[in-house]
Amino acid sequence: MADYEALILGLKVVTEMGVTRHAHLELTPTQELYYVTSPWPFSIWDLDFMGVINPPSSEGHKFILVATKYYTKWVEAISLKIAI
């Protein structure tokens, strides 16, 4: 019981001194926020073309075309015999 009383007394002293448990957090942005310039921000795709893959696949495909949707991170990939 004496331990709890000492703890409560210590908390009262610290509170009276103005010491807080958590640091002050700045909740405002550090710089001005800008709007997204795309009219359809959720329909942006990224296309990556990779090749020449060596050795080629059993069907003779040497290239890979990868499409990634930015918002959902959905990935589609196809293999190609010739570069487009």
Buried (B, 14 or more C-beta within 10 A) or exposed (E): EEEEEEEEEEEEEEEEEEEEEEEEEEEEEEEEEEEEEEEEEEEEEEEEEEBEEEEBEEEEBBBBBEEBBEEEEEEEEEBBEEEE
